[in-house]
C-alpha cells in the first residue's frame, strides 16, 4: 500500500537522521573534550555518582552471577567427570564475557536512565538554555564530565564484579564439595592470560562511553515536556544495551584476531 510505504520511508529517514545527529554529537564531544574549562570537580562528583552509588548493585549482581553459574555448571561437568575444571571455566566465563557485559548492562539501566532524565529535565525547564545564554558552556559541564566519569568507572566496577563473582563461585564450591581455596583459585587463574584480563576489562570503557554519550545525547536533545523526558530515559537504556551488544561483537572479533582464542 502506498500509505504504508510512505510511513516506512518516513521512519527510515527519521532513524537515519537520528543516527547522523548522534554522530555529530560524538564529534562535538571530541572537539570540546580538549578545550577549557576542565570541569574536574564536577567530573569527580559524577564519578562518585556512577561509582560508589552503584557499588552495592554490582556487588549483588556479581555474587549472584558466581553462585548461579557455579551451581548450573557443576551438574553438567560432573556427568563427564570434569568437575575439577569448574574454577577455570568459571573464571574464563566471568572475566572474559559475563562479568563485563552484565555489569555494563546493569550500569546502563541505572546510569543511562538517570543521565537521560536529568539532562532532559534541565532542557525542558530551560536551564541549559540559561547556561548557554550566560556563556557557561553547558556541554562541557553536563556532557563531557559524565562521559569521562563513565569511561573511568565502568572498568573499576567490572573488576570488582568479577572478583565478587569468583568469590561467589568459591563459596558455592565449598558448600557443594568442600574445595580448598588454594586449589580453587590456583585452578581459576591457571588458564587466564594477561591479554584476556586487559582487553576484556578495558572494553567496558567503550561500553561506558556508549552509555554516557547516548544518554547525554537523548537528554540534551529532548523537546517537549515531562513525557518526552521519560521517553528519553527509556530510550537511553534500550539503545545503550543494544549498542553494548553490537560493540561487544566487534571488540571480541578484534581481540581474537590480535591475541587468538583461549
C-alpha positions in Angstrom: 0.0 0.0 0.0 1.3 3.5 -0.9 0.4 4.9 2.6 2.3 2.1 4.4 5.4 2.5 2.2 5.4 6.3 2.9 5.2 5.7 6.6 8.0 3.1 6.5 10.1 5.5 4.4 9.5 8.3 6.9 10.5 6.1 9.8 13.7 5.1 8.0 14.6 8.7 7.2 13.9 9.7 10.8 16.1 6.9 12.1 19.0 7.8 9.8 18.6 11.4 10.8 18.9 10.4 14.5 22.0 8.3 13.8 23.5 11.3 12.0 22.7 13.6 14.9 24.3 11.2 17.3 27.4 11.0 15.2 27.6 14.8 15.2 27.1 14.8 18.9 30.1 12.4 19.3 32.2 14.7 17.1 31.2 17.7 19.2 32.3 15.8 22.3 35.7 15.1 21.0 36.1 18.7 19.8 35.2 20.1 23.3 36.9 17.4 25.3 40.2 19.1 24.9 39.0 22.6 25.4 38.9 24.6 28.6 37.3 25.0 31.1 38.0 21.5 32.5 35.3 20.7 35.0 37.4 18.5 37.3 35.2 19.0 40.4 32.0 18.0 38.5 33.8 15.1 36.9 34.7 13.7 40.4 31.2 14.3 41.6 29.9 12.3 38.6 32.5 9.5 39.2 31.1 9.3 42.8 27.6 9.2 41.5 28.3 6.5 38.9 30.8 4.5 41.1 30.2 4.4 44.8 26.4 4.6 44.5 26.5 1.6 42.2 28.7 -0.4 44.5 26.1 -2.5 46.2 24.2 -3.1 43.0 27.1 -4.5 41.1 28.2 -6.5 44.2 24.9 -8.3 44.5 25.0 -8.8 40.7 28.5 -10.3 40.8 27.7 -12.6 43.8 24.6 -13.9 42.1 26.4 -14.5 38.8 29.2 -16.5 40.5 26.9 -18.7 42.6 24.3 -19.4 39.9 27.0 -20.1 37.2 28.8 -22.5 39.6 25.6 -24.3 40.5 24.4 -24.6 36.9 27.8 -25.8 35.6 28.6 -28.3 38.3 26.0 -30.9 37.3 26.9 -30.8 33.7 30.6 -31.1 34.3 30.1 -33.9 36.8 28.5 -36.0 34.1 31.7 -36.0 32.2 34.0 -36.3 35.2 35.3 -32.8 34.6 34.2 -31.2 37.9 37.8 -30.2 38.6 37.8 -27.7 35.7 34.9 -25.8 37.2 37.1 -23.0 38.7 38.9 -22.4 35.4 35.6 -22.4 33.4 34.0 -20.0 35.9 37.0 -17.6 35.8 37.2 -17.6 32.0 33.4 -17.1 31.6 33.2 -14.3 34.2 36.4 -12.4 33.3 36.1 -12.7 29.5 32.4 -12.1 28.9 29.7 -12.4 31.6 31.2 -10.0 34.0 31.9 -7.1 31.6 28.7 -7.4 29.7 26.3 -7.9 32.7 28.0 -5.2 34.7 27.7 -2.8 31.8 24.0 -3.6 31.2 23.2 -3.2 34.9 25.0 0.2 34.9 23.3 1.2 31.7 19.9 0.6 33.4 20.9 2.7 36.4 23.0 5.4 34.9 21.5 5.6 31.4 18.0 6.4 32.6 19.4 8.8 35.3 21.5 10.8 32.9 18.9 10.9 30.3 16.2 12.1 32.7 18.4 14.6 34.5 19.7 16.3 31.4 16.3 16.1 29.7 14.7 17.8 32.7 17.2 20.6 32.5 16.5 21.0 28.8 12.7 21.2 29.1 12.9 23.6 32.1 15.3 25.8 30.0 18.2 25.5 32.5 20.5 24.5 29.7 19.4 27.5 27.6 20.1 29.8 30.6 23.6 28.3 30.9 24.2 28.9 27.1 23.0 32.5 27.4 25.4 33.0 30.3 28.2 31.6 28.2 28.9 28.9 30.8 29.5 26.1 28.3 26.8 23.6 29.5 28.2 20.9 27.1 31.5 20.7 29.0 29.7 20.8 32.3 26.9 18.3 31.6 28.2 16.0 28.9 32.0 15.8 29.0 32.1 15.2 32.8 29.5 12.4 32.6 31.2 10.7 29.7 34.6 10.8 31.4 33.2 9.5 34.6 31.6 6.5 33.0 34.7 5.7 30.9 36.8 5.6 34.1 34.3 3.9 36.5 33.0 1.1 34.3 36.3 -0.9 34.3 36.7 -0.4 38.0 33.3 -1.7 38.8 33.8 -4.6 36.3 36.9 -5.8 38.1 35.1 -5.6 41.4 32.1 -7.6 39.9 34.5 -10.2 38.5 36.2 -10.8 41.9 32.9 -10.9 43.7 31.5 -13.4 41.1 34.6 -15.6 41.6 34.2 -15.4 45.3 30.6 -16.4 45.0 31.6 -19.4 42.9 34.2 -20.4 45.5 31.6 -20.2 48.3 29.3 -22.5 46.3 32.2 -24.9 45.7 32.9 -25.0 49.4 29.3 -25.8 50.3 28.9 -28.4 47.5 32.3 -30.2 47.6 34.4 -28.6 50.4 37.0 -27.4 47.9 40.2 -25.9 49.3 40.6 -22.2 48.5 44.2 -22.7 47.3 43.1 -25.3 44.8 40.1 -23.3 43.6 42.0 -20.0 43.0 45.1 -21.7 41.5 42.9 -23.6 39.1 40.8 -20.5 38.3 43.7 -18.3 37.2 45.8 -21.0 35.6 44.2 -20.5 32.1 43.6 -16.8 32.2 46.0 -14.7 30.1 47.1 -11.2 30.9 45.7 -10.1 27.5 42.3 -11.5 28.4 42.2 -9.5 31.6 43.3 -6.3 30.0 41.2 -6.4 26.8 38.0 -7.8 28.3 38.1 -5.3 31.2 39.1 -2.2 29.3 36.4 -2.9 26.7 33.9 -1.8 29.4 35.4 1.7 28.9 33.9 1.6 25.4 30.6 0.4 26.9 30.8 3.3 29.5 31.4 5.7 26.6 28.4 4.3 24.8 26.0 4.6 27.8 27.1 8.1 28.7 27.2 9.6 25.2 23.8 8.0 24.1 22.1 9.1 27.4 23.5 12.6 27.2 22.5 12.9 23.5 18.9 11.9 24.2 18.6 14.1 27.2 20.3 17.1 25.6 18.0 17.0 22.6 14.7 16.5 24.4 11.9 18.7 23.1 8.5 18.9 24.8 7.6 18.2 28.4 7.9 15.6 31.1 6.5 12.8 28.9 9.4 13.3 26.4 11.8 13.2 29.3 10.5 9.8 30.3 10.7 8.6 26.8 14.3 9.8 26.5 15.3 8.0 29.7 13.7 4.7 28.5 15.3 5.1 25.0 18.7 5.7 26.6 18.6 2.3 28.4 17.3 0.4 25.4 19.7 2.0 22.8 22.7 1.7 25.2 22.0 -2.0 25.7 21.7 -2.6 22.0 24.9 -0.8 21.2 26.8 -2.6 24.0 25.9 -5.9 22.4 27.0 -4.7 19.0 30.2 -3.2 20.3 31.0 -6.4 22.2 30.8 -8.5 19.0 33.2 -6.1 17.2 35.7 -5.9 20.2 35.7 -9.7 20.7 36.3 -10.3 17.0 39.3 -7.8 17.0 40.6 -9.4 20.2 40.5 -12.8 18.8 42.3 -11.6 15.6 45.0 -9.9 17.6 45.5 -12.2 20.5 44.0 -15.5 19.4 41.4 -17.6 21.3 41.6 -19.0 24.8 
